Amino acid sequence: MNLEEKPDYPFKTYQMFLDAFSYMLRTKFYGKKYPIYESSHYYYGFVINELLVRNFINQNHNHNQNQNHDTQFVQNAFEQFISAILDGQKYAENYLTIIKNIIKIFIDEGAQLNISRLLDRKYNIDQTDKYFEDEIVEYRVRAMLLDILSEYNINLFVKRYCDWKDIKPTYYENIPCNTNYDTARYMVLKYYSKYLQSL
């Protein structure tokens, strides 16, 4: 099987890395699909992921003489990284330190924070029990990311969504059924986020 059919470390593109990273967050058995990637963690430690991100950013710096395009690459790469975390999500908290370090790399390179991805509805629909559980499935990881990004002065943007002092942090199964859909979302998000609880 060639690399196009089964991409593995060393990754030829940033997207190949993201696919493997997200898959690692999704299952403890990621080595079945990415055996060399898994082995690299044994040999070099999970810091190899930081080095890979730095390498892709540096490759873009070297190949791109246009500063605007360079900045756009960093921004897009950062937003794609956040999406990869949310897509994988299941074991994301096990990799908190490496995720935090990679986010810092992007911020140091000039990436702008897009907090709306962590606070907006996933589904633009009316409130129903059916969709609510689908909506909040990634909120534990959204909260983890908010806690990380809270180090970068996000208060003004976050407070545009609601008065967080009025939101009671509540586990989703304990939310009254007549609660407003967005209020219920915020209750779950605040339940998982130490940062939101501090507001």
C-alpha positions in Angstrom: 0.0 0.0 0.0 1.5 3.4 -1.0 1.7 6.5 1.1 -1.3 8.1 -0.6 -3.5 5.1 0.4 -2.1 4.9 4.0 -0.2 8.1 5.0 2.0 7.7 8.1 4.9 9.5 9.7 6.8 11.3 8.4 3.8 13.2 7.1 4.1 14.8 3.7 1.4 17.4 4.3 0.0 19.3 7.3 -3.4 17.7 6.6 -1.9 14.2 6.9 -0.5 15.2 10.3 -3.9 16.6 11.4 -5.7 13.4 10.3 -3.3 11.3 12.4 -3.4 13.6 15.4 -7.2 13.6 15.4 -7.3 9.9 15.1 -4.9 9.6 18.1 -7.4 11.6 20.1 -10.2 9.3 19.0 -8.7 5.9 19.9 -6.0 4.4 22.1 -5.3 2.0 19.2 -4.2 4.6 16.7 -1.0 2.6 16.1 -3.0 0.1 14.0 -3.6 2.8 11.4 -0.5 4.9 12.1 2.2 2.4 13.4 5.2 4.6 12.6 3.5 7.7 14.1 2.9 5.7 17.3 6.5 4.4 17.3 7.8 8.0 17.0 6.0 8.8 20.3 7.9 5.9 22.0 11.3 7.1 20.6 10.9 10.9 20.8 8.0 11.5 23.1 4.8 13.4 22.3 6.9 16.5 21.8 7.4 15.2 18.3 3.9 16.7 17.5 5.2 20.2 18.5 8.2 19.7 16.3 6.0 18.7 13.4 3.8 21.8 13.7 6.9 24.0 13.9 8.3 22.2 10.8 5.2 22.8 8.7 5.1 26.5 9.7 8.8 26.9 8.9 8.4 25.2 5.6 5.7 27.7 4.7 7.9 30.6 5.9 10.7 29.3 3.6 8.5 28.8 0.5 6.3 31.9 0.9 7.7 35.3 0.3 4.3 37.0 0.6 3.7 38.0 4.3 -0.1 38.1 3.9 -0.1 34.5 2.5 2.2 33.4 5.3 -0.1 34.9 8.0 -3.1 33.3 6.4 -1.4 29.9 6.4 -0.7 30.2 10.2 -4.3 31.3 10.8 -5.8 28.5 8.7 -3.5 25.9 10.2 -4.5 27.0 13.7 -8.2 26.8 13.0 -7.7 23.4 11.4 -5.8 22.2 14.5 -8.7 23.2 16.7 -11.2 21.4 14.4 -9.0 18.3 14.5 -9.1 18.3 18.3 -12.9 18.7 18.4 -13.2 15.9 15.7 -11.1 13.5 17.7 -12.1 14.7 21.2 -12.5 11.4 23.1 -9.0 11.3 24.7 -8.1 14.9 24.1 -7.7 15.6 27.8 -5.0 13.0 28.0 -2.9 15.2 25.7 -3.6 18.5 27.4 0.0 19.6 27.7 0.9 18.9 24.1 -2.3 20.6 22.9 -1.5 23.6 25.1 2.0 23.8 23.8 1.0 23.6 20.1 -1.6 26.3 20.6 1.1 28.6 22.1 3.2 28.0 19.0 0.4 29.2 16.8 -0.4 32.2 19.0 3.3 33.1 19.0 3.3 32.9 15.2 0.5 35.5 15.1 -2.7 33.3 14.9 -5.8 35.2 16.0 -8.2 33.6 18.4 -11.6 32.5 17.0 -13.5 31.8 20.2 -16.9 31.6 18.4 -16.0 28.1 17.3 -16.2 27.1 20.9 -19.3 29.0 21.9 -21.6 28.9 18.9 -24.2 26.3 18.3 -23.0 23.2 16.4 -26.5 22.7 14.9 -28.6 25.7 13.9 -31.9 24.1 14.9 -34.7 24.5 17.4 -34.3 23.0 20.8 -35.1 19.2 20.9 -33.8 16.5 23.2 -32.7 14.6 20.1 -30.4 17.3 18.9 -29.3 18.6 22.3 -27.2 15.5 23.2 -25.6 15.6 19.7 -24.9 19.3 20.3 -23.1 19.0 23.6 -21.1 15.8 22.8 -17.9 17.9 22.3 -18.5 20.4 25.1 -16.1 18.8 27.6 -13.3 19.4 25.0 -14.6 22.8 24.1 -14.4 23.7 27.8 -10.8 22.4 27.9 -9.9 24.6 25.0 -11.6 27.6 26.5 -9.6 27.0 29.7 -6.4 26.9 27.7 -7.2 30.0 25.6 -8.3 32.0 28.7 -4.6 32.8 29.2 -4.9 35.0 26.1 -7.3 37.7 27.3 -10.6 36.4 25.8 -12.9 37.8 28.4 -14.5 40.6 26.4 -15.4 38.3 23.5 -16.8 35.5 25.8 -18.9 37.9 27.8 -20.7 39.0 24.6 -22.6 35.7 24.6 -24.3 36.0 28.0 -23.9 37.1 31.6 -22.0 34.0 32.8 -22.8 34.9 36.4 -26.4 34.0 35.7 -25.5 30.7 34.2 -25.6 27.8 36.7 -23.0 25.1 35.8 -25.1 21.9 35.4 -24.5 18.4 34.2 -26.6 17.9 31.1 -28.9 15.2 32.5 -29.9 17.5 35.4 -31.0 20.4 33.2 -34.8 21.1 33.4 -36.5 20.1 30.2 -38.1 23.6 29.7 -34.7 25.4 29.8 -33.9 27.7 26.8 -31.7 25.8 24.3 -28.8 28.2 24.4 -29.0 28.7 28.1 -28.8 24.9 28.5 -25.8 24.8 26.2 -24.0 27.4 28.3 -24.9 25.5 31.5 -23.1 22.4 30.2 -20.2 24.3 28.9 -19.8 26.1 32.3 -20.1 22.8 34.1 -16.9 21.6 32.4 -14.9 24.9 32.2 -13.1 26.2 35.2 -12.5 29.5 33.3 -16.2 30.1 32.7 -16.9 29.3 36.4 -14.5 32.0 37.3 -16.4 34.8 35.4 
